[in-house]
Amino acid sequence: MKLFISNDDLAVLEAQLAALHGAAQLSARVELAWHLRQRDSTRALTLVEQCQTELESADMSEVEQRRLSARLDLIRSEVALLLANAPQALQHLQRATERFDPLCDLVGQGDAYWLRASIALDRGPPELVDASLQAALDHYRGADDSARVELCQARRLIYASFRDPVAALSVLQRQFPETRTSPAALTDFAGRRARKRGIVDQRPGCVGRLLPGFLSRWP
């Protein structure tokens, strides 16, 4: 399950639901809810409650039931955060973590840390943001998920750029040596990477596009 997908890919996912049945359709609906969490949080939560009820009698392994239940808790947590209810977001995140950890689901655990960083931005302390992103990065690397690794690196860079923009630009150029050129070219490069990942309309996609633009204002 990807962290973010494009609107076109979302439309394909929805179109496939009618042809699926049983556990396969339930898994796909959980995935749909995941990708609606920022686009249409009301619909995402409706799907979450439907899927949670169906999971109790679903014809799938207990491990998969727990994995999907944890994903549903992540959705609840992120929607709560979007609605400015950080305490509730933390409660749902804790439940998700308690379900992911025994499964050793590296991607799920990484996504939980990714969200914990977002909550830390709202509640602090500041050092928890970078610690959470580092933990997310470690889990994504362990899962060999290159797309998530790149997103996490970009997100860490945008936060670092506010502390030390010149150093952040240096890190960006080391990570992506093909961008070792003018600030304007860096901006174009980041925009193309965001579009390629299909996350232009998502906050992490904005990170990828805005970082070089922000840094280009500095000498």
Sequence and secondary structure as in RCSB ss.txt:
>XXXX:A:sequence
MKLFISNDDLAVLEAQLAALHGAAQLSARVELAWHLRQRDSTRALTLVEQCQTELESADMSEVEQRRLSARLDLI
RSEVALLLANAPQALQHLQRATERFDPLCDLVGQGDAYWLRASIALDRGPPELVDASLQAALDHYRGADDSARVE
LCQARRLIYASFRDPVAALSVLQRQFPETRTSPAALTDFAGRRARKRGIVDQRPGCVGRLLPGFLSRWP
>XXXX:A:secstr
  S   HHHHHHHHHHGGG  HHHHHHHHHHHHHHHTTT HHHHHHHHHHHHHHHTT SS HHHHHHHHHHHHHH
HHHHHHHTT HHHHHHHHHHHHHHHHHHT HHHHHHHHHHHHHHHHHH  HHHHHHHHHHHHHHHHHTT HHHHH
HHHHHHHHHHHHH HHHHHHHHHHH GGG S HHHHHHHHHHHHHHHT TTSHHHHHHHHHHHHHTT  
